[in-house]
Amino acid sequence: MLLALLLPALAQAQMRVQVPSAGQAIRDIEATQPALPPPTDDVQLEVPKAERPTPAPDTSGLRLLVKAFVIKGNQVFSDQELQLLLDDLRGQELDLGGLRDAAQRITAHYQQQGYLLARAFLPAQEIDGAVVRIEVMEGRYGRIELSNQSRARDSVLRAPLTALDGGAAVNSADLERSLLLLNDLPGVQAKGTLRAGQAPGTSDLLVEAQPGPWASGSLEADNFGGYHTGEFRLGGSFNLNNPLGLGDQLNLRLLGSDRDQRYWRSAYQLPVGPWSTRVGAGYSHMSYELNRKRLKKLQMNGQASVQSLFLVQPILRGRTFDLSAQLQYENKQLRDDIDLFELSKRKHIELWTLSLGGSRQDRFFGGGYNQFSLSYGSGRLTFDDAFEQRLDRYSAATGGGFAKTNLQVARLQRLGNRFQLYAQVNAQWASANLDSSEKMGLGGPYGVRAYPLSAGIGDQGWQAGLELSYALAPRWQLSLFADKGYVQVNRLPWTREINTQRLQAAGLGARWSGDRRQLNLTSAWPLDNQKAGDGPERTPRIWVSATQFF
């Protein structure tokens, strides 16, 4: 009976005091962190320059009435497609220069479609019946050779090259994809060289793979934590590249706060199959203790662990555009304890998530970089205790099946040599009331920055930001930003409290980037007069981070 009376009262108290739960605490740590600077994909490819002798000038002045063209040697494009390029020339009188221009049209068409070694030309011929013959050399692969000096096995490096069939026409998009997928392998740096093949009209491809860094990582310090779990944090990440020679990678991340929050995560992944599919598994664990004066006597603590399996499939891969799909399974074990009353709340979530994400570079208005991600998750929350399950059924009703959809879109737009504009939108839609581990939050250093992490937590909503940056000096960048967001606390309201919240803010930022290190400082002011989140109100709210890469 005492338990039945205490739990609802404590639940309401937690809502008012906004005490974090294990689900919220691990969600805040593992939330996706958007990166402002776009990655640079550079394909190291040497292509032999076509040695085309300068045609002798036509001094005869002869002109020929052309009735038809015959095209030979083409396999990539049909006769009909190539003949359309020459439609306006039939029935015209052309000199030798005009006939060469006709062949150049076909060459240009091939190269515009990425066949960088293709060439059309006029062979020696006797023109009979005003029919002109054009020969096409499509520039096909001869031999494909691998020179492997990296730590990865030959079989791993040959997998991305299987799409480049010997005898196929050399296409820049296919070649780019294979070389980029090779460079995506941890601990591998690859470049390609095309050189003249033994057979006429062919080119041999030599792929050289050099060892990349065997390890990488970073050390971090910031004040991005929660008020109750510890705002000041120290952490680090470590990546071991290609430890088994399989194109694999081992990841480790550690994080600790000044309020006894501890977190670690390990993951391992490797490529499988001929399509550069990557599979992996991960495990993370987080523990916390609430030792602020108001809550210390309750001896509140908790922990969360997440086991995950994932599969990532590249769909499109190029220097200016990439697209990939990911399927992930997560099993989350969540526990919150109040030792003073010997109360324990345990639950677990099974979640399947299918996502599609990518990036694109363009030249619009000086050039820009876009990132996007769309995901759909379907899961089930189960309480380990039957009483907790009944209590939830008559309150928030988070137990059972749920689904959520997430959208993230961002663009970095260049505005001249010194200015750039960054815009981003994040949104979440939910089918039911969600556990704290699945909700979204508006506050924090990556949201509406005048509010703490615990501000604006709800089942569905959106958050947007706009930031104008100015390169003051080679290493210094100043910014002016505005953030806004809206959240619906419960998808299906179960109390009489206000169920929506809107937050907006503006502020200033500064960034210093050195050799493998970075410092960030952000100051944000709220644009509305409301209390949101836990902890004392701070105006301005300042976020600081320092990172050392290695």
Secondary structure, 3 states (H helix, E strand, C coil): CHHHHHHHHHHHHHHHHCCCCHHHHHHHHHCCCCCCCCCCCCCCEECCCCCCCCCCCCCCCCCEECCEEEEECCCCCCHHHHHHCCHHHCCCEECHHHHHHHHHHHHHHHHHCCCCCCEEECCCCCCECCEEEEEEECCEEEEEEEEECCCCCHHHHHHHHCCCCCCCECCHHHHHHHHHHHHHCCCEEEEEEEEECCCCCEEEEEEEEEECCCEEEEEEEECCCCCCCCCCEEEEEEEEECCCCCCCEEEEEEEEECCCCEEEEEEEEEEECCCCEEEEEEEEEEEEEECCHHHHCCCEEEEEEEEEEEEEEEEEECCCEEEEEEEEEEEEEEEEEEHHHCEEEEEEEEEEEEEEEEEEEECHHHCEEEEEEEEEEEEEEEECCHHHHHHHHCCCCCCEEEEEEEEEEEEEEEECCCEEEEEEEEEEEECCCCCCCCCEECCCCCCCCCCCCCCCEECEEEEEEEEEEEEEECCEEEEEEEEEEEEECCCCCCCCCCCEEEEEEEEEEEEEEECCEEEEEEEEEECCCCCCCCCCCCCCEEEEEEEEEC
